[in-house]
Amino acid sequence: MAFRNEDDKTAYWKENISLLVKLLVVWFVVSFGAGIIFADALNEIRFFGFKLGFWFAQQGSIYIFVALIFVYMAKMNALDKKYGVDEE
């Protein structure tokens, strides 16, 4: 499907890029921040018997990344419906 007009197209891409930036910031904070920068402080906390900083570096950032994929999918489906470019 095509956009109704140029204003819808511009607004759609503005919202799309905004969503991407927000999700990338979350991904960066979790992977780089929790796994590297704040690892020493997080290592004071135990999670399933492991230090939390280590857990985020090894497992947690991957779980968050997969969750971000599903969030992106849901948000983009809603955005597509909002602008009438969904596949349904």
N, CA, C and O atoms as a GROMACS GRO file, in nm:
protein
  352
    1MET      N    1   0.083  -0.118   0.000
    1MET     CA    2   0.000   0.000   0.000
    1MET      C    3   0.089   0.125   0.000
    1MET      O    4   0.203   0.123   0.044
    2ALA      N    5   0.032   0.229  -0.050
    2ALA     CA    6   0.106   0.354  -0.057
    2ALA      C    7   0.052   0.452   0.046
    2ALA      O    8  -0.060   0.436   0.097
    3PHE      N    9   0.131   0.550   0.076
    3PHE     CA   10   0.088   0.654   0.168
    3PHE      C   11  -0.018   0.742   0.101
    3PHE      O   12  -0.018   0.758  -0.021
    4ARG      N   13  -0.106   0.797   0.182
    4ARG     CA   14  -0.212   0.883   0.130
    4ARG      C   15  -0.156   1.013   0.073
    4ARG      O   16  -0.203   1.063  -0.029
    5ASN      N   17  -0.053   1.068   0.141
    5ASN     CA   18   0.008   1.192   0.093
    5ASN      C   19   0.151   1.202   0.147
    5ASN      O   20   0.194   1.117   0.225
    6GLU      N   21   0.222   1.304   0.106
    6GLU     CA   22   0.361   1.322   0.147
    6GLU      C   23   0.374   1.352   0.297
    6GLU      O   24   0.471   1.312   0.360
    7ASP      N   25   0.276   1.422   0.353
    7ASP     CA   26   0.280   1.453   0.496
    7ASP      C   27   0.274   1.326   0.580
    7ASP      O   28   0.345   1.314   0.680
    8ASP      N   29   0.189   1.230   0.539
    8ASP     CA   30   0.181   1.102   0.610
    8ASP      C   31   0.314   1.026   0.598
    8ASP      O   32   0.360   0.965   0.695
    9LYS      N   33   0.373   1.031   0.480
    9LYS     CA   34   0.501   0.962   0.459
    9LYS      C   35   0.610   1.020   0.548
    9LYS      O   36   0.687   0.946   0.610
   10THR      N   37   0.616   1.153   0.554
   10THR     CA   38   0.716   1.219   0.638
   10THR      C   39   0.693   1.190   0.786
   10THR      O   40   0.787   1.161   0.859
   11ALA      N   41   0.567   1.197   0.829
   11ALA     CA   42   0.534   1.170   0.970
   11ALA      C   43   0.564   1.024   1.006
   11ALA      O   44   0.615   0.996   1.114
   12TYR      N   45   0.533   0.933   0.915
   12TYR     CA   46   0.559   0.790   0.937
   12TYR      C   47   0.708   0.767   0.961
   12TYR      O   48   0.746   0.700   1.058
   13TRP      N   49   0.792   0.821   0.873
   13TRP     CA   50   0.935   0.798   0.886
   13TRP      C   51   0.994   0.870   1.006
   13TRP      O   52   1.091   0.822   1.066
   14LYS      N   53   0.937   0.984   1.041
   14LYS     CA   54   0.984   1.053   1.161
   14LYS      C   55   0.956   0.969   1.286
   14LYS      O   56   1.042   0.956   1.373
   15GLU      N   57   0.835   0.911   1.294
   15GLU     CA   58   0.802   0.825   1.408
   15GLU      C   59   0.884   0.697   1.406
   15GLU      O   60   0.925   0.648   1.511
   16ASN      N   61   0.908   0.642   1.288
   16ASN     CA   62   0.987   0.520   1.274
   16ASN      C   63   1.129   0.543   1.324
   16ASN      O   64   1.181   0.464   1.403
   17ILE      N   65   1.192   0.650   1.280
   17ILE     CA   66   1.330   0.680   1.323
   17ILE      C   67   1.334   0.711   1.472
   17ILE      O   68   1.428   0.672   1.540
   18SER      N   69   1.234   0.780   1.523
   18SER     CA   70   1.227   0.809   1.666
   18SER      C   71   1.221   0.680   1.747
   18SER      O   72   1.289   0.666   1.848
   19LEU      N   73   1.139   0.586   1.703
   19LEU     CA   74   1.129   0.457   1.771
   19LEU      C   75   1.262   0.383   1.766
   19LEU      O   76   1.306   0.328   1.867
   20LEU      N   77   1.326   0.382   1.651
   20LEU     CA   78   1.456   0.316   1.638
   20LEU      C   79   1.560   0.375   1.731
   20LEU      O   80   1.636   0.301   1.795
   21VAL      N   81   1.564   0.507   1.739
   21VAL     CA   82   1.662   0.572   1.827
   21VAL      C   83   1.636   0.534   1.972
   21VAL      O   84   1.731   0.504   2.046
   22LYS      N   85   1.511   0.536   2.015
   22LYS     CA   86   1.478   0.499   2.153
   22LYS      C   87   1.519   0.356   2.184
   22LYS      O   88   1.578   0.328   2.288
   23LEU      N   89   1.489   0.264   2.093
   23LEU     CA   90   1.524   0.124   2.117
   23LEU      C   91   1.674   0.102   2.114
   23LEU      O   92   1.726   0.020   2.189
   24LEU      N   93   1.745   0.174   2.028
   24LEU     CA   94   1.891   0.162   2.025
   24LEU      C   95   1.955   0.218   2.151
   24LEU      O   96   2.057   0.167   2.197
   25VAL      N   97   1.896   0.323   2.207
   25VAL     CA   98   1.947   0.377   2.334
   25VAL      C   99   1.930   0.274   2.445
   25VAL      O  100   2.021   0.253   2.525
   26VAL      N  101   1.814   0.210   2.450
   26VAL     CA  102   1.792   0.106   2.551
   26VAL      C  103   1.893  -0.007   2.531
   26VAL      O  104   1.954  -0.054   2.627
   27TRP      N  105   1.910  -0.050   2.407
   27TRP     CA  106   2.006  -0.157   2.378
   27TRP      C  107   2.148  -0.118   2.419
   27TRP      O  108   2.220  -0.199   2.477
   28PHE      N  109   2.188   0.005   2.390
   28PHE     CA  110   2.322   0.052   2.425
   28PHE      C  111   2.340   0.055   2.576
   28PHE      O  112   2.442   0.008   2.628
   29VAL      N  113   2.243   0.111   2.647
   29VAL     CA  114   2.254   0.121   2.793
   29VAL      C  115   2.264  -0.017   2.856
   29VAL      O  116   2.344  -0.038   2.947
   30VAL      N  117   2.184  -0.110   2.807
   30VAL     CA  118   2.186  -0.246   2.865
   30VAL      C  119   2.315  -0.318   2.829
   30VAL      O  120   2.381  -0.375   2.916
   31SER      N  121   2.352  -0.317   2.702
   31SER     CA  122   2.470  -0.396   2.663
   31SER      C  123   2.601  -0.330   2.705
   31SER      O  124   2.686  -0.396   2.765
   32PHE      N  125   2.618  -0.203   2.675
   32PHE     CA  126   2.743  -0.136   2.708
   32PHE      C  127   2.744  -0.087   2.853
   32PHE      O  128   2.843  -0.104   2.924
   33GLY      N  129   2.634  -0.026   2.894
   33GLY     CA  130   2.627   0.030   3.029
   33GLY      C  131   2.629  -0.076   3.137
   33GLY      O  132   2.717  -0.077   3.223
   34ALA      N  133   2.531  -0.168   3.131
   34ALA     CA  134   2.521  -0.270   3.236
   34ALA      C  135   2.632  -0.374   3.224
   34ALA      O  136   2.678  -0.426   3.325
   35GLY      N  137   2.674  -0.403   3.102
   35GLY     CA  138   2.776  -0.507   3.083
   35GLY      C  139   2.918  -0.460   3.104
   35GLY      O  140   3.005  -0.541   3.137
   36ILE      N  141   2.945  -0.330   3.086
   36ILE     CA  142   3.083  -0.281   3.094
   36ILE      C  143   3.098  -0.168   3.196
   36ILE      O  144   3.174  -0.180   3.292
   37ILE      N  145   3.026  -0.059   3.175
   37ILE     CA  146   3.045   0.061   3.258
   37ILE      C  147   3.002   0.038   3.403
   37ILE      O  148   3.077   0.070   3.496
   38PHE      N  149   2.883  -0.016   3.423
   38PHE     CA  150   2.830  -0.034   3.558
   38PHE      C  151   2.850  -0.176   3.610
   38PHE      O  152   2.789  -0.214   3.710
   39ALA      N  153   2.935  -0.254   3.545
   39ALA     CA  154   2.953  -0.395   3.583
   39ALA      C  155   3.003  -0.410   3.726
   39ALA      O  156   2.955  -0.497   3.799
   40ASP      N  157   3.097  -0.326   3.768
   40ASP     CA  158   3.151  -0.339   3.904
   40ASP      C  159   3.043  -0.313   4.009
   40ASP      O  160   3.034  -0.385   4.109
   41ALA      N  161   2.962  -0.211   3.987
   41ALA     CA  162   2.854  -0.182   4.083
   41ALA      C  163   2.748  -0.292   4.080
   41ALA      O  164   2.696  -0.331   4.185
   42LEU      N  165   2.717  -0.342   3.962
   42LEU     CA  166   2.616  -0.447   3.950
   42LEU      C  167   2.666  -0.581   4.004
   42LEU      O  168   2.585  -0.666   4.041
   43ASN      N  169   2.795  -0.600   4.008
   43ASN     CA  170   2.850  -0.726   4.058
   43ASN      C  171   2.827  -0.744   4.208
   43ASN      O  172   2.846  -0.853   4.261
   44GLU      N  173   2.788  -0.638   4.275
   44GLU     CA  174   2.755  -0.650   4.418
   44GLU      C  175   2.623  -0.723   4.439
   44GLU      O  176   2.594  -0.769   4.549
   45ILE      N  177   2.542  -0.733   4.335
   45ILE     CA  178   2.411  -0.797   4.342
   45ILE      C  179   2.420  -0.934   4.278
   45ILE      O  180   2.480  -0.951   4.172
   46ARG      N  181   2.361  -1.032   4.344
   46ARG     CA  182   2.359  -1.169   4.292
   46ARG      C  183   2.226  -1.195   4.220
   46ARG      O  184   2.121  -1.154   4.268
   47PHE      N  185   2.232  -1.265   4.106
   47PHE     CA  186   2.114  -1.301   4.029
   47PHE      C  187   2.129  -1.445   3.985
   47PHE      O  188   2.216  -1.476   3.902
   48PHE      N  189   2.046  -1.534   4.039
   48PHE     CA  190   2.056  -1.678   4.013
   48PHE      C  191   2.195  -1.731   4.043
   48PHE      O  192   2.244  -1.820   3.974
   49GLY      N  193   2.257  -1.677   4.145
   49GLY     CA  194   2.390  -1.724   4.187
   49GLY      C  195   2.506  -1.659   4.114
   49GLY      O  196   2.622  -1.687   4.146
   50PHE      N  197   2.478  -1.574   4.017
   50PHE     CA  198   2.584  -1.507   3.941
   50PHE      C  199   2.585  -1.359   3.975
   50PHE      O  200   2.483  -1.303   4.016
   51LYS      N  201   2.700  -1.297   3.960
   51LYS     CA  202   2.708  -1.153   3.977
   51LYS      C  203   2.628  -1.088   3.865
   51LYS      O  204   2.636  -1.129   3.749
   52LEU      N  205   2.550  -0.985   3.899
   52LEU     CA  206   2.457  -0.925   3.804
   52LEU      C  207   2.529  -0.862   3.685
   52LEU      O  208   2.480  -0.870   3.573
   53GLY      N  209   2.644  -0.799   3.707
   53GLY     CA  210   2.719  -0.741   3.597
   53GLY      C  211   2.764  -0.847   3.498
   53GLY      O  212   2.756  -0.827   3.377
   54PHE      N  213   2.812  -0.959   3.550
   54PHE     CA  214   2.852  -1.071   3.465
   54PHE      C  215   2.733  -1.126   3.389
   54PHE      O  216   2.742  -1.155   3.270
   55TRP      N  217   2.619  -1.141   3.460
   55TRP     CA  218   2.498  -1.195   3.397
   55TRP      C  219   2.452  -1.107   3.282
   55TRP      O  220   2.417  -1.158   3.176
   56PHE      N  221   2.452  -0.973   3.302
   56PHE     CA  222   2.411  -0.883   3.194
   56PHE      C  223   2.507  -0.894   3.075
   56PHE      O  224   2.463  -0.890   2.960
   57ALA      N  225   2.634  -0.905   3.102
   57ALA     CA  226   2.731  -0.914   2.993
   57ALA      C  227   2.716  -1.045   2.915
   57ALA      O  228   2.737  -1.047   2.794
   58GLN      N  229   2.680  -1.152   2.983
   58GLN     CA  230   2.674  -1.282   2.917
   58GLN      C  231   2.535  -1.321   2.868
   58GLN      O  232   2.523  -1.381   2.761
   59GLN      N  233   2.431  -1.288   2.943
   59GLN     CA  234   2.298  -1.336   2.910
   59GLN      C  235   2.194  -1.225   2.900
   59GLN      O  236   2.115  -1.221   2.805
   60GLY      N  237   2.195  -1.136   2.995
   60GLY     CA  238   2.089  -1.036   3.007
   60GLY      C  239   2.073  -0.947   2.886
   60GLY      O  240   1.961  -0.918   2.844
   61SER      N  241   2.184  -0.904   2.830
   61SER     CA  242   2.175  -0.815   2.713
   61SER      C  243   2.114  -0.888   2.594
   61SER      O  244   2.046  -0.826   2.512
   62ILE      N  245   2.136  -1.017   2.583
   62ILE     CA  246   2.076  -1.095   2.474
   62ILE      C  247   1.925  -1.104   2.495
   62ILE      O  248   1.849  -1.088   2.399
   63TYR      N  249   1.881  -1.129   2.618
   63TYR     CA  250   1.737  -1.135   2.646
   63TYR      C  251   1.671  -1.001   2.618
   63TYR      O  252   1.562  -0.995   2.560
   64ILE      N  253   1.736  -0.894   2.658
   64ILE     CA  254   1.681  -0.761   2.634
   64ILE      C  255   1.675  -0.734   2.484
   64ILE      O  256   1.576  -0.677   2.436
   65PHE      N  257   1.777  -0.774   2.409
   65PHE     CA  258   1.779  -0.753   2.265
   65PHE      C  259   1.663  -0.827   2.198
   65PHE      O  260   1.596  -0.770   2.112
   66VAL      N  261   1.637  -0.950   2.238
   66VAL     CA  262   1.525  -1.026   2.181
   66VAL      C  263   1.392  -0.959   2.219
   66VAL      O  264   1.301  -0.951   2.136
   67ALA      N  265   1.380  -0.912   2.341
   67ALA     CA  266   1.259  -0.841   2.382
   67ALA      C  267   1.240  -0.714   2.300
   67ALA      O  268   1.127  -0.680   2.264
   68LEU      N  269   1.349  -0.643   2.269
   68LEU     CA  270   1.340  -0.522   2.187
   68LEU      C  271   1.292  -0.553   2.046
   68LEU      O  272   1.223  -0.471   1.985
   69ILE      N  273   1.326  -0.669   1.994
   69ILE     CA  274   1.277  -0.709   1.862
   69ILE      C  275   1.125  -0.721   1.864
   69ILE      O  276   1.058  -0.674   1.773
   70PHE      N  277   1.071  -0.784   1.969
   70PHE     CA  278   0.926  -0.798   1.979
   70PHE      C  279   0.857  -0.664   2.003
   70PHE      O  280   0.748  -0.639   1.950
   71VAL      N  281   0.919  -0.577   2.081
   71VAL     CA  282   0.864  -0.442   2.101
   71VAL      C  283   0.862  -0.367   1.970
   71VAL      O  284   0.763  -0.302   1.937
   72TYR      N  285   0.970  -0.376   1.894
   72TYR     CA  286   0.977  -0.308   1.765
   72TYR      C  287   0.868  -0.361   1.671
   72TYR      O  288   0.802  -0.284   1.602
   73MET      N  289   0.851  -0.492   1.668
   73MET     CA  290   0.749  -0.552   1.583
   73MET      C  291   0.610  -0.501   1.618
   73MET      O  292   0.533  -0.464   1.529
   74ALA      N  293   0.577  -0.500   1.745
   74ALA     CA  294   0.445  -0.456   1.788
   74ALA      C  295   0.424  -0.308   1.759
   74ALA      O  296   0.318  -0.268   1.709
   75LYS      N  297   0.524  -0.225   1.789
   75LYS     CA  298   0.513  -0.081   1.764
   75LYS      C  299   0.502  -0.050   1.615
   75LYS      O  300   0.426   0.038   1.575
   76MET      N  301   0.578  -0.121   1.533
   76MET     CA  302   0.574  -0.096   1.388
   76MET      C  303   0.441  -0.142   1.329
   76MET      O  304   0.390  -0.078   1.237
   77ASN      N  305   0.385  -0.252   1.379
   77ASN     CA  306   0.253  -0.294   1.332
   77ASN      C  307   0.149  -0.187   1.363
   77ASN      O  308   0.063  -0.157   1.280
   78ALA      N  309   0.157  -0.130   1.483
   78ALA     CA  310   0.064  -0.022   1.521
   78ALA      C  311   0.087   0.102   1.435
   78ALA      O  312  -0.009   0.168   1.394
   79LEU      N  313   0.212   0.134   1.408
   79LEU     CA  314   0.243   0.250   1.325
   79LEU      C  315   0.196   0.230   1.181
   79LEU      O  316   0.144   0.322   1.118
   80ASP      N  317   0.213   0.109   1.129
   80ASP     CA  318   0.164   0.079   0.994
   80ASP      C  319   0.013   0.095   0.985
   80ASP      O  320  -0.039   0.152   0.888
   81LYS      N  321  -0.058   0.045   1.086
   81LYS     CA  322  -0.204   0.060   1.086
   81LYS      C  323  -0.245   0.206   1.097
   81LYS      O  324  -0.342   0.249   1.033
   82LYS      N  325  -0.172   0.282   1.178
   82LYS     CA  326  -0.204   0.423   1.197
   82LYS      C  327  -0.199   0.500   1.065
   82LYS      O  328  -0.282   0.587   1.040
   83TYR      N  329  -0.102   0.467   0.981
   83TYR     CA  330  -0.083   0.539   0.855
   83TYR      C  331  -0.140   0.465   0.735
   83TYR      O  332  -0.122   0.508   0.621
   84GLY      N  333  -0.209   0.353   0.760
   84GLY     CA  334  -0.275   0.283   0.651
   84GLY      C  335  -0.183   0.210   0.555
   84GLY      O  336  -0.217   0.193   0.438
   85VAL      N  337  -0.068   0.168   0.601
   85VAL     CA  338   0.026   0.094   0.516
   85VAL      C  339   0.049  -0.048   0.568
   85VAL      O  340   0.150  -0.111   0.536
   86ASP      N  341  -0.044  -0.097   0.649
   86ASP     CA  342  -0.031  -0.232   0.702
   86ASP      C  343  -0.064  -0.334   0.592
   86ASP      O  344  -0.121  -0.299   0.489
   87GLU      N  345  -0.028  -0.458   0.617
   87GLU     CA  346  -0.045  -0.562   0.517
   87GLU      C  347  -0.182  -0.627   0.522
   87GLU      O  348  -0.211  -0.713   0.438
   88GLU      N  349  -0.264  -0.591   0.615
   88GLU     CA  350  -0.395  -0.656   0.628
   88GLU      C  351  -0.501  -0.587   0.546
   88GLU      O  352  -0.616  -0.629   0.546
   0.00000   0.00000   0.00000
